[in-house]
Amino acid sequence: MVDVASSRGSSDEGDPEHEEKVEQWRARARKTAKRKGSFWKELPILIGVAVVLAVLIQSFLAKVYMIPSESMEQTLHGCSGGCFGDRVLVDKLTYDFTEPEPGDVVVFHGPDSWINQDFVAAEPTNPVVKAVQGLGSLMGFPSANEEDFVKRVIAVGGQTVQCCDDRNRVLVDGKPLDEPYVYWAPGRSTVQESFAELKIPEGYLFVLGDNRNDSCDSRCQGDGREGGLVPVDNVVGKARVIVLPPSRWQGVGDHNPQVVAIGAPAWQDALPAGAGLAAAWPVLLLGKRVRARFRGSRLG
C-alpha cells in the first residue's frame, strides 16, 4: 500500500508553486511574531504617554472632582458616606483668562481660616497605599483627603453683601438676588441664616452653597466675616459638567443671580451644557487617541 500523504509531500518538494506558498506562510508567521514582540515593546511607552497626558490634562486643563457633601443640592448631588456622589469635570483653564463671576460654581482650596467640614479622612500610613493614592490623584481620581470645596460665587471684590430683604433674598449692593437654584431640604427651615453686611475686599469672593441651610460657607467659616471669604488665587476652576453617574450627565448651570432674566430665549438654557461639553472635549479626545493607539498596536 502506498502512503498517499508521504507520496504527495515528496512530489511537492520540487514544485515552485508549493515552495512559494510555504515561503509566504513562513513570512506571515515571522510578521505575526514581530508584531507581537513590537506590541510588548510599545506597551510601556503607551502607558507612559497615557500617564504623562493625564498629568498634563489634570494640571492645566481639567480635573474630575468628587462631590462629598449635600451642600450644593440639588445642583450637585453628594453624601457624607456610603453612596455615590456626583463626579464633576472642573475647567482649570477659564480663570487663566477671566475672573470668577457671580453665579459660577467653583472648586477652591479651603483658606487657612476654613475648617473642612464636608468630610474627614485619615491619611494612609502605608507608604505603598499613599503612593498609589498620589498617582491616582494625578490621573484624575479624587482623593478623600483633599481639603477642597465647591460653592457658588455670590459676590466679588468691591461689592457689598448682606442678608436679607423681607422676601428672604440675599442683597448685593442693596439689590436682591435672583436665585432659582436655592434648595430647601424637606422638613428644614426655608429662612436663610442671617448675616451682617460685609464689604468684599478686592481679590476675594463671597460664596454660598445652593443647599442654603445645609452649607457651611462664607457665612460661618472662619470668623463669619473676612475669614469666611475665599481668595481668588485659591480657586482651582469652574465646574462645567457632571460626568458620573451616567443618569446625571448634564452641564452645571452658572446663572448670574445679580442679573434678572427677562424673557431669555430657550436656547440660552443650553449654553452651560454646551460650554461644559466644549471644555470636556480635549480630555475625551486625548483619551480616545491613546486608546485607539493601544488597540491598533495590539491588533496590528
N, C-alpha and C positions, 0 to 999 in steps of 0.2 A: 504494500500500500504506500502511496506517495503522500508525504506530508504536504498538503496544499499550502499552508501558511509559510512553511520554510521554502517551498519552491517559489512562491510568489515573492518572498523577501529577497531571495537570491537573484531572481530575474530582474528586480527593480534596481539593484545596486548600480548598474551601469546606465540607468535611464536618466538622461539630463533633466527631464521634467520632474522626476521623483526627487532628485538631488536638490533641485531648486525649491521644491516645497519644503524639504527638510531644512534647508538653509533659512527660508522665510520663517519657519516655526521657531528655529533657534534664535533668529533675530528678534522675534516678538518676545520670546522668553527673556532674552537679555534686556530688552527695553523695559519690560514689566519689572524685572528685578532692579533695574536702575531707577525707575520711578519710585518704587517702594523705598529704596535707600535714600533717594532725594527727599521724599516726604519726611522721613525721620530726621534728616539733617536740617530741614527747613522749619520743623515744628518748634524748636526752641526760639528761633528767630521770630516766627509768627507770634508766639506767646509774648516775647519781649516787646515787639511792636505794639501788641494789644495793650500791654501794661503801660507803656510809655504814652500811648494815645489817651488811655483812660486817665492817667495822672494829669496830662496837659489839659484835657477837657474839664476835669474836676477843678483844676487850679484856676483856669482862666475863662471858661465858657459857661458851664452849668454843672450843677450838682444835685443829686437826689437826697431829700431830707425826709425823715420820718416825723409825722405829727404825733407828739407824745401825750397831749392832753386835750381836754374839751374846751379850751379857752377860745377857739376860733369856730366853734359850731355856729351855724351849720355850713359855713363856707368851707371849712376843712374839718373832717372827722378825726378825732383822736381819742385815746383812752389811756388810763394810767397803767394798765397791765392786763394780760390775758386776752387781748383782742388784737385785731389787725387795723392799725391806724392808716390814714392816707399817706402815700408816698408822693412827694411833690417835687417837680423839677424847678429848681431855682436858677434863674438867669443871673449870672455873675458879671455879665458884660455891660448891661444897660447903664449902670451907675458909674462906669468909667467915663461916660459922656454926658450924663444928666444927673440931676439930684433927685432924691426921693420926693414924691409929691403926695399931697393928701389923697387918701383912698388906696394907695399902694399897699399891698400885703407884702411885708418884708421879713426876711430872716436876718437876724443880727446876733453878734456875740454879746452876751449879757455884760453890762458895765460892772465895774468892781462893786458898785453900790447895790447891784441886784443880787437876789438870792434865787438860785434855781429851784423853783417850786413846782415845775412841770413834772419832774421825775428825778429820782436819785438812784444812781447805780454805782456799785463798788468797783474800784479799779481792779483789774485782774492781777493776781500775784504771780501767776505762771508766766515766765518770760516768753514762752512759745505762743501762748494764747494772746499775750499782749502784742507780739509781733504780727500775728495773723490779723488781729483786730485793726492794727495800724495800717496794714496793707489793704484790708477790706475798706477802710475809710477812704484811702486814696482811690480805690476802684469804684467808689460811689455808694458803698453800703453804709447806712447811718450807724454811727457809734452811739451806744447807750449812755456814754458819759460826757457827751459834748454839751456844754452849757450854752446852747443856742436857743433863741426864742423866735416865735413867729407871731407878729401882731400887725395891726393896720395903722398906717400913719394917719393921724387926725389933724395935727398942726405942725408947722415947720418954723424954723428960726425967724424971729421978728413978729410972730403972731401971738395973740393973747387968747388963752383958752379958759373956759370956766363952765361949771355945771350948776344949774340947768335952768331953762325957762319954765313957764307954767305948763308947758306941754311935754315936759321931761326931755327936752332936747339939749344936747351939748351946744355951747356957743363958742364960736371963734371970731375974734374981733367984733363981738357983740351981735353976730348973726347966727341964727340957728342952723344946725347941720341937717342935711337930708341923708338919713342912714337906713336904707331899706334892708341892709344886711344884718342889722342888730337882731340877736336871737334871745328870746326869753325862755329859759328852761321851764318845762311844765312844773307847776307846784312851787315855783320860786317867785320872788317879788318882781314886778315889772317896773320898779322905780330904780333909776340908776343911783349908784353910790355918789353922793355929792362930794365935790372937791372945790377948793378955793381958787380964785382967779390966779393965773400964772402966766407970766410973760416968758416966751420961749427964747433963750439966747440963740444967736447965730451959730450954726453948726450943730444944732441939736434937734431932736424930734420928740414930739409927744405922741405916744402910741397907746392904743386900746385894743382889747380883744373883742371880737364880734359877739361872743357869749358874754355879754356885758356884766352879768352878776356872777360869773364863774371864771374870772380872769384877774390875775394879779399883774398889773401893768404899770403905766406911768403914774397911776393914781395911788398905788400902795407900795411899789418897790422903792428902795432907798428910804428917803425921808418923806416920800409922797410929794415932794416939791422938786427942786432942781435935781436931787438924787434919783428921781424916777425917770429922768429924761435919757434919751439914747443918743450918743454921739453919732453923727453921720458916718464917721470913719469906722464905726463898729458894724455897719450894715454890710452883710455878705452879698445880698442880691434880692431880686424881686421874684416872688412866687408866681409862676406862669401857668403850669399845667399839673393837674392831678394825674399821675401816670399809673398808679396802682391803688386799689384793686381795679380790674377792668370795668366793673359796674359803675365806677366813679369817674371814668375818663371825662374830663371837661377842663375848660380854662378857668383860671382863678380871676374873678372879677376885680376891677380896680376903680369902681365907681367913686368919683370925686364928691365927697359929702358937702364940699363948700360950693358946689355948682348945682343949682336946681335945674333938672332936665325939664324942658318944655316941649312936649310932643316930639321927642327924639325919634328918628326913623328906626324901624325894627332892625334894619341891617346893622346898626351900630351895636346892638346887643352881642353880635358875633365877633366884634373886634378883639375882646380879651382872649377868646379862644383862638382866633386866627394868629394873634401875636404870640401866644404860647406855643402853638404848633410850629411857627416860624423859628422860635428860639430852640425848640426841641430838635429841629431837622438836622443840624450839624452833628449832634450826638448820635441820632439814629443812622445817618448816612455813613459816618465813620465806622460804627459798629457793623453795619451791613457789609461794608467793603472788606473789613477784616475777616468776617465770617465767610464771605464769598471766596476770598483768597485761601482761607483754610480748607474749605471744601474742594476748591479747584486743585490744590496740591494733593489732597487725599485721593481724589478720583482720577487725576491725570497721571 
